[in-house]
Amino acid sequence: MPQNLQDTTTLHNGVKMPWFGLGVFKVQEGSEVVESVKAALKNGYKSIDTAAVYKNEEGVGQGIKEAGVPREELFITTKVWNSDQGYESTLKAFETSMEKLGLDYLDLYLIHWPVAGKYKETWKALEKLYKDGRVRAIGVSNFHVHHLKDLITDAEITPMVNQVEYHPHLAQTELLEFCKAEGIQMEAWSPLKQGELLSDPTIVEIAEKHKKSPAQVILRWDLQNEVVTIPKSIKEHRIIENADIFEFELSVDDMDRLNSLNKNERVGPDPDNFDF
Ligand SMILES: NC(=O)c1ccc[n+]([C@@H]2O[C@H](COP(=O)([O-])OP(=O)(O)OC[C@H]3O[C@@H](n4cnc5c(N)ncnc54)[C@H](OP(=O)(O)O)[C@@H]3O)[C@@H](O)[C@H]2O)c1
């Protein structure tokens, strides 16, 4: 189990990725994202998760610069958007993201969604960026088991990470098992179900027992299931609270109760049925 906010999981290529990070989906470009990133880095976070489509990569880059944390201590993720998928267009989108971020290498580049007929070409571009040393690890997002199997059939490099919607209402047990067996690190997006899970009576009860918040219980559940997690908040007190999960432990009974909340319910689209 990770012991602190800086602890890492080792990806299948040996690169170390923090178990915990800050997500910045729906965080506004400009001061909102700059301040969120700075608040996270000031409070010991090392990992930031953005995407081209979030339209806040410049602010993420500015926050990183202003925070003054040495680059090699950080783990920065961005993603290629659907309309940029394809080989040449992905290479170009990568350069645009890097320019906006103001970075000369990236830690993790992800295919944002499995766009049918495109993601294999996109993956070839990610493999090139990886081999050229532009990015330390490459992965995918929103891939079901069948997408992963299809990609791996032709891929030279197995994805190091699969970032998917994951929370107690969407436990993704089959996908998690598959990823573990293939050496693919699973990463949770919308770990708090965008706030919806915070009033769930079972989660509230477990939180009261441990004198923790519902958010802390959910994020700890992620880690005890060996899933990297990246909750989003623009509020410094929540950024601090969310990361304060390394000094308590959910019992087997707590974990069973949280696992039993699963109802395969999403807050986002199903990767088999999206139209963007
Ligand atoms: N790959 C993908 O397709 C994909 C899709 C969605 C998200 N993501 C990534 O995953 C990250 C996290 O997911 P998310 O942003 O969708 O949702 P989330 O982290 O599950 O929830 C964020 C919401 O919860 C609130 N919140 C955060 N901490 C809280 C706390 N301790 N107590 C009460 N409320 C709290 C936030 O409000 P405040 O900000 O006001 O605190 C915000 O409204 C994203 O930011 C993004 O980086 C990836």
The ligand as a Tripos MOL2 file, in Angstrom:
@<TRIPOS>MOLECULE
LIG
   48    52     1     0     0
SMALL
NO_CHARGES

@<TRIPOS>ATOM
      1 N1        -10.3850   10.2530  -19.4610 N.am      1 LIG1
      2 C1        -11.5960   10.7400  -19.3910 C.2       1 LIG1
      3 O1        -12.4310   10.5470  -20.3050 O.2       1 LIG1
      4 C2        -11.9950   11.5630  -18.2180 C.ar      1 LIG1
      5 C3        -13.3390   11.9040  -18.0270 C.ar      1 LIG1
      6 C4        -13.6760   12.6480  -16.8930 C.ar      1 LIG1
      7 C5        -12.6800   13.0050  -15.9890 C.ar      1 LIG1
      8 N2        -11.3710   12.6780  -16.2030 N.ar      1 LIG1
      9 C6        -10.2900   13.0720  -15.2770 C.3       1 LIG1
     10 O2        -10.6330   12.6550  -13.9550 O.3       1 LIG1
     11 C7        -10.6140   13.7890  -13.0880 C.3       1 LIG1
     12 C8        -11.6020   13.6130  -11.9520 C.3       1 LIG1
     13 O3        -12.9160   13.4230  -12.4290 O.3       1 LIG1
     14 P1        -14.0590   14.5600  -12.3870 P.3       1 LIG1
     15 O4        -13.4400   15.8930  -12.3530 O.co2     1 LIG1
     16 O5        -14.9880   14.2410  -13.4960 O.co2     1 LIG1
     17 O6        -14.8780   14.2590  -11.0590 O.3       1 LIG1
     18 P2        -14.5500   13.8850   -9.5300 P.3       1 LIG1
     19 O7        -13.1310   14.0630   -9.2070 O.co2     1 LIG1
     20 O8        -15.2110   12.5730   -9.2760 O.co2     1 LIG1
     21 O9        -15.4330   14.9730   -8.7600 O.3       1 LIG1
     22 C9        -15.1710   16.3290   -8.8380 C.3       1 LIG1
     23 C10       -16.3150   17.0710   -8.1500 C.3       1 LIG1
     24 O10       -16.3300   16.7650   -6.7480 O.3       1 LIG1
     25 C11       -16.1310   17.9580   -5.9820 C.3       1 LIG1
     26 N3        -15.2270   17.6030   -4.8900 N.ar      1 LIG1
     27 C12       -13.9140   17.2770   -4.9700 C.ar      1 LIG1
     28 N4        -13.4350   16.9400   -3.7470 N.ar      1 LIG1
     29 C13       -14.4490   17.0840   -2.8800 C.ar      1 LIG1
     30 C14       -14.5670   16.9000   -1.4800 C.ar      1 LIG1
     31 N5        -13.5250   16.5120   -0.7430 N.pl3     1 LIG1
     32 N6        -15.7750   17.1270   -0.9040 N.ar      1 LIG1
     33 C15       -16.8380   17.5290   -1.6370 C.ar      1 LIG1
     34 N7        -16.7860   17.7110   -2.9620 N.ar      1 LIG1
     35 C16       -15.6080   17.4880   -3.5870 C.ar      1 LIG1
     36 C17       -15.5490   18.9860   -6.9360 C.3       1 LIG1
     37 O11       -15.9500   20.2910   -6.6190 O.3       1 LIG1
     38 P3        -14.9050   21.5160   -6.3550 P.3       1 LIG1
     39 O12       -13.9770   21.5970   -7.5090 O.co2     1 LIG1
     40 O13       -15.8130   22.6930   -6.2260 O.co2     1 LIG1
     41 O14       -14.2120   21.1640   -5.0640 O.co2     1 LIG1
     42 C18       -16.1910   18.5630   -8.2700 C.3       1 LIG1
     43 O15       -17.5000   19.0860   -8.3630 O.3       1 LIG1
     44 C19       -10.9540   14.9380  -14.0480 C.3       1 LIG1
     45 O16       -10.7200   16.2130  -13.4950 O.3       1 LIG1
     46 C20       -10.1080   14.5850  -15.2300 C.3       1 LIG1
     47 O17        -8.7520   14.9370  -15.0060 O.3       1 LIG1
     48 C21       -11.0280   11.9620  -17.3150 C.ar      1 LIG1
@<TRIPOS>BOND
     1     1     2 1
     2     2     3 2
     3     2     4 1
     4     4     5 ar
     5     4    48 ar
     6     5     6 ar
     7     6     7 ar
     8     7     8 ar
     9     8     9 1
    10     8    48 ar
    11     9    10 1
    12     9    46 1
    13    10    11 1
    14    11    12 1
    15    11    44 1
    16    12    13 1
    17    13    14 1
    18    14    15 2
    19    14    16 1
    20    14    17 1
    21    17    18 1
    22    18    19 2
    23    18    20 1
    24    18    21 1
    25    21    22 1
    26    22    23 1
    27    23    24 1
    28    23    42 1
    29    24    25 1
    30    25    26 1
    31    25    36 1
    32    26    27 ar
    33    26    35 ar
    34    27    28 ar
    35    28    29 ar
    36    29    30 ar
    37    29    35 ar
    38    30    31 1
    39    30    32 ar
    40    32    33 ar
    41    33    34 ar
    42    34    35 ar
    43    36    37 1
    44    36    42 1
    45    37    38 1
    46    38    39 2
    47    38    40 1
    48    38    41 1
    49    42    43 1
    50    44    45 1
    51    44    46 1
    52    46    47 1
@<TRIPOS>SUBSTRUCTURE
     1 LIG1         1 GROUP 0 **** ****
